[in-house]
């Protein structure tokens, strides 16, 4: 599979909430750089992160644009996060089912047919303004 196909499959699985298919696209030692947070390493850590996120948020990604390097080892995606804040996340405002629409992006490294690194970016300040406004 080419990098663009892997990234597209990753986001399609995310949108379907198919965590088995989503996690199957990750390398066992995947590096996950969390937006304005820590770096986590390993598929198990990523699965724990996603379980937490899926408890606190319901999100669908739209307006997806995927770009890749010529050699297929790196990629990027830009998209809109359409979400609902379901359960209060520690250190963040109280959840009351607020909805939000947020531009975001991610950078990828791909090795073989697996995502070996993903780094996510969005404006936390924008998100906070939307859920508290």
C-alpha positions as CSV (number, residue, x, y, z in Angstrom):
1,X,0.0,0.0,0.0
2,X,1.2,3.5,-0.7
3,X,1.5,6.1,2.0
4,X,-1.6,8.1,0.8
5,X,-3.6,4.9,0.9
6,X,-2.4,4.0,4.4
7,X,-3.2,7.5,5.7
8,X,-6.7,7.4,4.0
9,X,-7.4,4.0,5.5
10,X,-6.3,5.3,8.9
11,X,-8.8,8.2,8.8
12,X,-11.6,6.1,7.3
13,X,-11.2,3.6,10.2
14,X,-11.2,6.5,12.6
15,X,-14.4,7.9,11.1
16,X,-16.1,4.5,11.3
17,X,-14.9,4.1,14.9
18,X,-13.4,0.8,13.8
19,X,-10.5,0.7,16.3
20,X,-9.4,-2.8,15.2
21,X,-8.8,-1.6,11.7
22,X,-7.4,1.7,12.9
23,X,-4.8,0.0,15.2
24,X,-4.0,-2.6,12.6
25,X,-2.5,0.2,10.5
26,X,0.0,1.1,13.3
27,X,3.6,-0.3,13.7
28,X,4.0,-2.0,17.0
29,X,6.5,0.7,18.0
30,X,4.5,3.6,16.6
31,X,5.6,7.1,17.9
32,X,2.6,9.3,18.7
33,X,3.2,13.0,19.3
34,X,0.1,14.2,21.1
35,X,-1.0,17.8,20.3
36,X,0.5,20.1,23.0
37,X,1.3,16.9,25.0
38,X,3.7,14.1,25.4
39,X,5.3,11.7,23.1
40,X,4.0,8.1,23.5
41,X,5.6,5.0,22.0
42,X,3.9,1.8,21.1
43,X,0.6,0.5,19.8
44,X,-0.6,-0.4,23.3
45,X,-0.2,3.2,24.5
46,X,-1.9,4.5,21.3
47,X,-4.9,2.1,22.0
48,X,-5.2,3.4,25.6
49,X,-5.1,7.0,24.3
50,X,-7.8,6.3,21.7
51,X,-10.0,4.6,24.3
52,X,-9.8,7.7,26.4
53,X,-10.5,10.0,23.4
54,X,-13.4,7.9,22.3
55,X,-14.9,8.2,25.8
56,X,-14.6,12.0,26.0
57,X,-15.2,13.0,22.3
58,X,-17.2,11.9,19.3
59,X,-15.5,13.2,16.2
60,X,-15.8,12.9,12.4
61,X,-13.1,14.2,10.1
62,X,-14.1,15.9,6.9
63,X,-12.5,18.0,4.1
64,X,-9.5,15.6,4.1
65,X,-6.5,16.5,2.0
66,X,-3.6,14.1,2.0
67,X,-0.1,14.8,0.7
68,X,2.9,12.5,0.6
69,X,6.6,12.7,-0.2
70,X,7.9,11.2,-3.5
71,X,9.5,8.3,-1.8
72,X,6.3,7.5,0.2
73,X,8.0,7.5,3.6
74,X,6.2,10.6,4.9
75,X,2.8,12.2,4.6
76,X,0.6,14.9,5.9
77,X,-3.1,15.4,6.2
78,X,-5.2,18.5,6.7
79,X,-8.9,18.2,7.7
80,X,-11.8,19.6,9.7
81,X,-12.6,18.0,13.1
82,X,-16.4,18.0,13.6
83,X,-16.9,17.0,17.2
84,X,-18.9,16.7,20.3
85,X,-17.5,16.9,23.8
86,X,-19.1,14.0,25.7
87,X,-17.2,13.6,29.0
88,X,-15.0,16.0,30.9
89,X,-11.3,15.5,30.1
90,X,-9.0,16.1,33.0
91,X,-7.7,19.7,33.1
92,X,-10.2,20.9,30.4
93,X,-13.6,22.7,30.7
94,X,-16.6,20.7,31.8
95,X,-18.3,18.6,29.1
96,X,-21.9,19.3,28.4
97,X,-22.2,17.8,24.9
98,X,-20.8,21.0,23.3
99,X,-20.1,20.8,19.6
100,X,-17.0,22.1,17.8
101,X,-15.5,22.5,14.4
102,X,-11.8,22.7,14.3
103,X,-9.1,22.8,11.5
104,X,-6.4,20.3,12.2
105,X,-3.5,18.5,10.7
106,X,-1.2,15.5,11.1
107,X,2.3,14.5,9.9
108,X,3.1,10.8,9.3
109,X,6.1,8.5,8.8
110,X,5.3,5.3,7.1
111,X,7.4,2.1,7.1
112,X,6.2,-0.8,5.0
113,X,2.5,-0.8,5.2
114,X,2.3,0.7,8.7
115,X,2.2,4.1,10.3
116,X,5.4,4.4,12.3
117,X,4.9,8.0,13.6
118,X,1.9,10.4,13.7
119,X,2.1,14.0,15.0
120,X,-1.2,15.8,15.5
121,X,-1.7,19.6,15.5
122,X,-4.7,21.8,16.2
123,X,-5.4,25.0,18.2
124,X,-6.3,24.0,21.8
125,X,-7.2,27.7,22.4
126,X,-9.7,27.6,19.5
127,X,-11.2,24.4,20.9
128,X,-11.5,25.8,24.4
129,X,-13.1,29.0,23.1
130,X,-15.7,26.9,21.2
131,X,-16.6,24.7,24.1
132,X,-16.8,27.5,26.6
133,X,-18.3,30.2,24.4
